Amino acid sequence: MADEALVKNKQVVLKNYVNTGLPKESDMEIKEKSIQLKVPEGTKDSILVKNLYLSCDPYMRNRMKKLEDSYVPSFEPGS
């Protein structure tokens, strides 16, 4: 088994703050790029986990809003 692999990586990225109503598909985008996976040197008995599904918890909804003075910062669109 190789120590390195080039794989496709998908990210769901917030495009727009969702200040009213429910989040829409247009408020997010899927970005895909290739990344190099490498097991760090000196690591023993490691495993790599692949996510098959993404779940958005209700808690994340408030982070999709532009909030001031929140105990948890808002997500930044595009990041």
N, C-alpha and C positions, 0 to 999 in steps of 0.2 A: 504494500500500500504506500502511495506517495505521501510525502509530508506537505505538499502544496497542491492546490487545485484551483483552476479558474472556473467560477460558477456565476450564474445569473442571480441577481438579487433584485427583488421588487420591494418598493416602499410605497405606503399610502401617505401622501403629503397633503397637509391642509393648505388650500389655495386662498380661502377667504374666511374671515371671522364669521361666526354664525350667531349674530346677536338677537335675531328674532326667528321664531318658528323652528322647525326641525332641520337638521343638517340635510343638505341635498347632495346628490352625486356630484354636481358641478362645483361644490365647495371643496372637493378633494380631487387629487389626481394620483395616478399610479405612475411612478417612475421606475424604470428598469435600467440596470447597468450591470456590467461584469465586475466582480471583485475577486481578489486573490485571497484564498483561504490558506492559512499557514499555521501549523501547530507551533506555539512558542517553544523555543529551545529550553531544555531542562524540564519540560512538562512530561509527566508520566501518567499513564492510565487515563487519558482524556477522551472525551466523546464530543461529537459535533451533533447538535440538535437542529432539525429542520422544522420550521413552523408550517403547518398545512392550512391553518385557518386563523383569521384575525377576528377578535371580538372587541367591540368598543363598549366599555362599561359606562353606565350613566354618569359616573364621576368625570369622565372625559368630556362630557358635553359642556360643562362650565369652563373647561380649559380651552374650548374652541371659541369662547367669547372673549372680547377685549374687555378685561376687567381691571380696574384699578383697586389697590388696597386689598388684594386677595391673599390668603395665606399660601396659596399655590399659584405660581405664575401662569399666565395664559400661554398657549402654544403660539409660536411665531409662524405666520403663513410663509410657506416656502422652505421651512427648515424641518 
